[in-house]
Amino acid sequence: MKDRLKIAVLDMYDNWSNEGMRCIKQLITRFLDQDGIKGEYHIYNVRANAEVPGLEYDIYLSSGGPGSPLALGEAWEDKYFAFIDALFAHNQNANKKKYLFLICHSYQMVSRHLGLGSIEKRMSTSFGVMPMHRLEDGQDELFFQGLDDPFYAVDSRDYQLIKPNWERFEELGAKALCIEKERPHVPLERAIMAIRFSDEVFGTQFHPEADSSGMLRYYLMPEKRKLVIENFGEHKYYEMIDRLDDPDKIMLTESVIIPQFLQHAAEQLVGVIA
């Protein structure tokens, strides 16, 4: 392969201590270490430094992050949405497309920006390793191939995408792929947990980058264990620990969704099949 893939990571954590960036960098490094694939990645500290990449990259991953995904009037927001609009505009006409993966905070912000539904604060924080139930359009989703239905992923959020604007989905050609845990006996809307925004843009409200071993180390730390039990209870803590150690849950999800996104993007861009 003559071409080198250029990957940009949009760090949305605002210098907040997290596991997400470590996991994203780990997945990209594994991808670039494959035979037949050459490339490099650069990180942009979007919220803390108001850094946003241009369209010189091939593949973009925009992370989760703390705080509200609603409009806050901060300097970086206009830059971020200008980048999003520029990427969609580029893909309408260009032969060589740009590929973008949106995670949690980024997913919520872009869903709001595009008018796909309502972003609202949850009654309580969703936290743990949760089931994701596929919708009709998610049954044959390429990036879900190899996962069960439901499949499991790390969920950690105070906000949610609900009340979908189906007319806007139709206008954009977007598809809602899965929802959070189905609870028919609870009279609350289920959050939409993944969207295929276009052929090139994909996003999840959960954390497909989370790896089992790192998360397990993190939550076995005494101070993290204490914090989780104080906020969510002992039962929730041990349920999460059990699910982190299950090879059919987040171990599987981490090995499938983002790796398949990266591989698919590479194949479309340079014809690489590792």
C-alpha positions, 0 to 999 in steps of 0.5 A: 500500500503506497498511501498512508492513512491519516487519522485524527482523534478529537479529544472531547474530555476537556483534560478530565481524567478518563479511560476513553482516550487510552482505549481509542489510542490502543484501538488505532495503534492495533489497527495501524500495526496490521500488515498492509496498513500504514498510517499515523494519528494525531490528537486534537484537544478540542474543548481545552485548547479549542483545537479542531482538525481540518479536512486533511485527514482520512478518518476521524474519531471524536470521543466521549467527555464530561458535562452537558452536550447542550449549547454552552456558548463556549469558543470551541463549539462553533469550531467543532460544528463547523468541522462537522458541517464541512465533513458532511458537505465534503462527502456530498461531492468528493470521490474520496470520502472522509470517515467519522466515528462519534462516541457518547458526548460527540454523538449527542452533540452531533445528533442535536446539531443535525436535529435528529431528536431531543437531548435531555438530562436523564432522571438518573445517571446510566452507568455500567455494562448495559444491553443494547437492543437492535432496531430493524435497521440495526439487524444487518448493520455492518459494524454489528456483525459478530455481536449478539442481540442484545449485545453489551457495552459500557454506558456512562451518561447523564444525558440521552437522545430521545424523541427522534425526529423521523422526518429529519432521519429520512431527510438525511438518510440516517438510520437508528440502529439500537436502543437502551435496555427494553423495559415495557413496564416503565413508561419512559422513552428508550434512548437511541444508542447508535445511529448510522448518520450516513455511509461514512459517519457512524456514532454510538451513545455507549462506549464501544472503545472500552476494554475489559482489562483496563476498565477492570483495573480501573474499577478495582482501585479502592477509591473507584470501588468506593465511589461507585458503591456510594453512588450506585450501590454494591449490587450495581458495582459487582454486576459491572465487575462480572460483566467486565470479565465476561468474554461475550460482553464488552470484550466482544464489543470492543473487538468488533465495532471500532475495528470494523469501522476502521477496516471498512474505512481503510478498504473504501479509501485505499483498497486495503484488506488486511 
